[in-house]
Amino acid sequence: MRKIFYIAIFLVSILFITQDLSANAGSQYKEALRLIEQKKYDFAFMEFRSIVRNFPKSSLAQQSMFAMAEYYYDHKMYYDAILNFTGYINNYPSSKADVFAKAYLLKIMEEIKDPTWEEKRMFENVKEDFFSKPLFLLFTEYKETSYRSASRNDFRIRYYIDNVEVYRNGQLFVKITP
């Protein structure tokens, strides 16, 4: 009887600890969003990084990882951006933002001077991935998907028959042709 009592106390304490940790991740995420609204991007980045490090299994870690990669891209830290976007793609292959992470990688390829052979090959594989799934359009000229990142960037992607256009905050971000 005592063993059952101790096991029950142990399970209840784990439940409270888990709830406390997820609440802490949520409060850090809200703080990061508040900092972005105040245009304190460096401090928001630190909050996002803390969430990814301390709560890697949290659903907020996924959005935080994408926000970190965007921060690196926006600050022209392309090596770190590539690492974070490829990590995002590998860790969350079925996420809604996966395709936008790939678009960022293609945009980085356009901006890198003298990429290595491995980088060129990786980017070609990413580019081919945009056209690997058959596109079925019925009574429309394109298929569209959208996403809003934690960094408050609005993305839209349009799949046409012969190309793909990715928009970031209403501006054409990258155009991809086979």
BELGI-V698163 format. One record per residue. N is the residue number from 0. RES is the residue in one letter. PSI is psi in radians with two decimals (* if undefined). OMEGA is omega in radians with two decimals (* if undefined). Layout:
# BELGI-V698163
n=<N:N>
res=<RES:RES>
psi=<PSI:PSI>
omega=<OMEGA:OMEGA>
This chain:
# BELGI-V698163
n=<0:1:2:3:4:5:6:7:8:9:10:11:12:13:14:15:16:17:18:19:20:21:22:23:24:25:26:27:28:29:30:31:32:33:34:35:36:37:38:39:40:41:42:43:44:45:46:47:48:49:50:51:52:53:54:55:56:57:58:59:60:61:62:63:64:65:66:67:68:69:70:71:72:73:74:75:76:77:78:79:80:81:82:83:84:85:86:87:88:89:90:91:92:93:94:95:96:97:98:99:100:101:102:103:104:105:106:107:108:109:110:111:112:113:114:115:116:117:118:119:120:121:122:123:124:125:126:127:128:129:130:131:132:133:134:135:136:137:138:139:140:141:142:143:144:145:146:147:148:149:150:151:152:153:154:155:156:157:158:159:160:161:162:163:164:165:166:167:168:169:170:171:172:173:174:175:176:177>
res=<M:R:K:I:F:Y:I:A:I:F:L:V:S:I:L:F:I:T:Q:D:L:S:A:N:A:G:S:Q:Y:K:E:A:L:R:L:I:E:Q:K:K:Y:D:F:A:F:M:E:F:R:S:I:V:R:N:F:P:K:S:S:L:A:Q:Q:S:M:F:A:M:A:E:Y:Y:Y:D:H:K:M:Y:Y:D:A:I:L:N:F:T:G:Y:I:N:N:Y:P:S:S:K:A:D:V:F:A:K:A:Y:L:L:K:I:M:E:E:I:K:D:P:T:W:E:E:K:R:M:F:E:N:V:K:E:D:F:F:S:K:P:L:F:L:L:F:T:E:Y:K:E:T:S:Y:R:S:A:S:R:N:D:F:R:I:R:Y:Y:I:D:N:V:E:V:Y:R:N:G:Q:L:F:V:K:I:T:P>
psi=<-0.69:-0.63:-0.74:-0.72:-0.81:-0.67:-0.74:-0.76:-0.72:-0.81:-0.69:-0.72:-0.67:-0.69:-0.78:-0.70:-0.76:-0.76:-0.67:-0.71:-0.75:-0.59:-0.65:-0.72:-0.73:-0.71:-0.65:-0.69:-0.77:-0.69:-0.71:-0.74:-0.68:-0.73:-0.61:-0.74:-0.57:0.04:0.56:1.25:-0.61:-0.74:-0.63:-0.72:-0.75:-0.65:-0.77:-0.76:-0.67:-0.70:-0.78:-0.70:-0.77:-0.42:1.02:-0.40:-0.11:2.60:-0.42:-0.38:-0.62:-0.87:-0.61:-0.66:-0.70:-0.72:-0.67:-0.78:-0.68:-0.70:-0.82:-0.73:-0.83:-0.47:0.26:0.57:1.25:-0.63:-0.83:-0.63:-0.76:-0.80:-0.77:-0.71:-0.72:-0.65:-0.71:-0.82:-0.74:-0.67:-0.53:1.11:-0.38:0.26:2.82:-0.51:-0.04:-0.81:-0.56:-0.55:-0.70:-0.65:-0.70:-0.74:-0.70:-0.67:-0.69:-0.69:-0.67:-0.55:-0.29:2.32:2.30:1.13:2.69:2.94:-0.71:-0.71:-0.74:-0.77:-0.76:-0.76:-0.61:-0.68:-0.70:-0.75:-0.76:-0.53:-0.50:-0.48:0.21:-0.46:2.41:2.49:2.20:1.95:2.26:1.98:0.44:2.79:-0.37:2.88:2.38:2.49:2.61:2.85:2.48:2.11:2.92:-0.43:0.12:0.56:2.32:2.21:2.54:2.41:2.32:2.12:1.94:3.05:-0.69:-0.01:3.04:2.30:2.29:2.23:2.42:2.08:0.74:-0.13:2.49:2.12:-0.86:2.48:2.24:2.21:2.62:*>
omega=<3.14:3.13:3.12:3.12:-3.14:3.10:3.12:3.11:3.12:-3.13:3.12:3.13:3.08:3.11:3.13:3.12:3.14:3.11:3.13:3.13:-3.14:3.07:3.12:3.09:3.12:3.14:3.08:-3.13:3.10:3.11:3.12:3.11:3.10:3.13:3.09:3.10:3.12:-3.14:3.04:-2.98:3.14:3.14:3.08:3.09:-3.13:3.09:3.12:3.14:3.11:3.12:-3.13:-3.13:-3.01:-3.08:-3.02:-3.13:-3.12:3.07:3.11:3.11:3.13:3.14:3.13:3.13:3.10:3.13:3.09:-3.14:3.08:3.11:3.13:3.13:-3.10:3.12:3.09:3.05:-2.92:3.13:3.11:3.11:3.12:3.13:-3.10:3.12:3.09:3.05:3.10:-3.12:-3.13:-3.10:-3.06:-3.04:-3.11:-3.13:-3.14:-3.09:-3.12:-3.11:3.13:3.03:3.09:3.10:3.07:3.13:3.11:3.10:3.09:3.13:3.10:-3.03:-3.14:3.05:3.11:3.09:3.11:3.13:3.13:3.12:3.12:3.14:3.14:-3.13:3.07:3.09:3.11:-3.14:3.13:-3.13:3.11:-3.07:-3.09:-3.14:3.12:-3.12:3.13:3.13:3.14:3.11:3.08:-3.08:3.14:3.04:-3.04:3.05:3.13:-3.13:3.03:-3.08:3.10:3.10:3.09:3.00:3.10:-3.13:3.03:3.09:3.12:3.09:3.02:3.14:-3.04:3.09:3.10:3.10:3.11:3.14:3.06:-3.12:3.07:-3.13:3.08:-3.09:3.10:3.08:-3.03:3.08:-3.12:*>
